Amino acid sequence: MGSKSASSMVAVAIMALSVVAMLDGSMAQSFCNTSLAELFKCKPAVTPPNPSPPTPECCAVVAKADLQCLCGLKNNPLVPTLGIDLNLAFQIPAKCNLTLPPQC
């Protein structure tokens, strides 16, 4: 294994550990006008291969969240490491009768 691929693997491992540490220690932390714990109410609706429809609780979380802020996650490489399919995630507002910001 070359040093470039080894350093890439180390970088990915560090990012993954950072996400785990963030989730483990701060599920109540405010994020995009909601908490990570509340956002995880939508996890079944964004987890392939058989996502469930968003629950009323999930829709309530999305309705109060700052959708423009959440749009900033669209290109974040850490999101898929959490088992979240971004295509499914960005379908939730429409399924909850909400509108994404135009720039999203």
N, C-alpha and C positions, 0 to 999 in steps of 0.2 A: 504494500500500500504506500503510495507516494505521500510526501509531507503535506502537499496541498489537500488531498482528500482526507488525510488524518486531521488536519486543522479544521476542515469543513465539518467533519463529524464532531469534533470537540465543540465548535461553535453551535451546532444544532443541539448537542447535549446540554450546553449551558443555557440556551434559550428555553429548552423544555423544562429544565430544573427551575428556571426563573418563573415560568408559568405555574408550575406545581407549587412553588413556594408562595407565589402571589395568591393562588386560590386557597391554599391551605391556611394561610394566616390572615386573609382579609376578605372573606366571603361577604362581610357586611359593608365593605368599603364602597363608597359611592362611585358610580361609574356611569357616565352618560345619563345622569338624573335618576338612576336606579342603583340597586346593589347587584353584585355578581350573583349572590344567592337567588335574587329574584329573576335575573336573566336565565339562570339554570332551570327555571320552571318551563322554559321553552326548549330545553335540550331534546326531549323526545321528538319534537317537530323538525329538528334540524340534523338528526342523526340518521345517516343511511344504514342499511339499504331500505328499510321499511319505516319511514318517518310517519308519526301519527299526526293527525290534524292538530293545530294549536288549540290548547284548552282555553276556556274563558280566563283562567288565571294568567296564562301566557299572554293573551291579548291585552289584558289589563296592564301588565308590565310594559308591553311594547307601546301601549297608548300613552303611558306617562313618561316613557324614556325620551331622551333627546335623540331623535332619529338622525339628525344631521351628524351628531357625534358618532352614532353607531355606523353611519356610512363611512366614516374614517377607517373602519376595520376592514373594509372591502379588500384591501391589498395587503393586509397584515399576515405575514407567513406563519404566525403563531396560532391563529384561529383554527386552522385545520388540524393542528397537533392535539386539540381538545376533542377531536372527533366530530367537529361541527362542519357541515357542508354549507359553504357560503351561498351557493345558489339557492338552497332550501331556506337559509336564514333570511335572504332578501325577498322571499316569497311570503313570509309571515305577515307583513303589514297588509298586503292585499287580501290575504285569507282572513284577516281580522277587520276588514273594511276600513283600513287606514291607508293613507297616501304617503309614499316616500317623498322626501324633498326632491325637487327637480334635478339637482346636481348629483344625486346619489347614483 
